[in-house]
Amino acid sequence: MNLAESRETRASHHFLITMILLAALVSVGISACTRPQTTAIEVPADADFLFQEKNIARFGLRGSHKVALTFDDGPSSRTTPRLLDLLKAEGVRATFFLVGGHARKNPSLLARLRAEGHVIGNHSDTHANLTQGLYSEEPESVIREIQDTHTVIAPYLVGQKHSYFRAPYGAWTRQHATTLNEIAELSTYIGPIYWTAGGRIKFNSEGAILDAADWQCWSSKSQMSVEQCADGYMAALEGHSGGVALLHDGPENTLALVSVLVQRLKVAGYEFVTLDDLETLDQYQ
């Protein structure tokens, strides 16, 4: 089955599921804002549900000497053009998880991202923690966060192998997957996508750095140098001999970090890939 046929089949399955759910809700008089009750609904055995109950953290890159650079929180008219200039000069393609509110203001940057071979992902509309407040109680609020960003970035996903979602802060619940998989248009996303390196600064008992996170490196508490921060990323990636690196499109120091990190990875013989290059994610299509 080719990709177009797969998506058409998946869409028809989710349309059927949605109709069954609506009928069930009406029959018991549940309001639209109530958490969907899916346990009594019969789901087709071959339904493809791409939103997972937990963050996807295994990418098949261990031992591969391949690195996927991923950038969250953009696009920014201040830093994204310079970041793209840097990546272009180095011949590196990356994956950008965009915040809808920022993407809406910078359509030209979305066009440039795709024109230069980068992959675009969904990072919610307002960068909300989806496990707090109304997001933990009202499914419609979670749908809006992903749907509003999807509306902005959808035209730029044409030509990508898959669509990807990363939850802000990695905050996710099983119920979110259930809710979003019932929306045919959104259930085409693979995710949430986690990371191998870049979550937070870590040291071993002897004080050697094991990992770093750009947002934390530049905090007033850490005040790390670019080289020290790069040490952390290299330690985490070399500890797995490959992986997905979490970075952010916004901090000024991160531009310098990316320059140093790319050079050090090249010297160490690493190959740069995007999420579209990871065959392990094909299992979710």
Buried (B, 14 or more C-beta within 10 A) or exposed (E): EEEEEEBEBBBEBBEBBBEBBEEBBEEEEEEEEEBBEBEEEEBEEEBBBBBBBEBBEEBEBEEBBBBBBBBBBBBBEEBBBEBBEBBBEBEBBBBBBBBBBBBBEBBEBBEBBBEEBBBBBBBBBBBBBBBEEEBBEBBBBBBBBBBBBBBBBEEBBEEBBBBBBBBBBBBBBEBBBBBBBBBBBBBBBBBBBBBBBBBEBBEEEEEEBBBBBBBBBBEEEBEBEBEBBBBBBBBBBBBBBBBBBBBBBBBEBBBBBBBBBBEBBBEEEBEBBBBBBBEEBEEBB
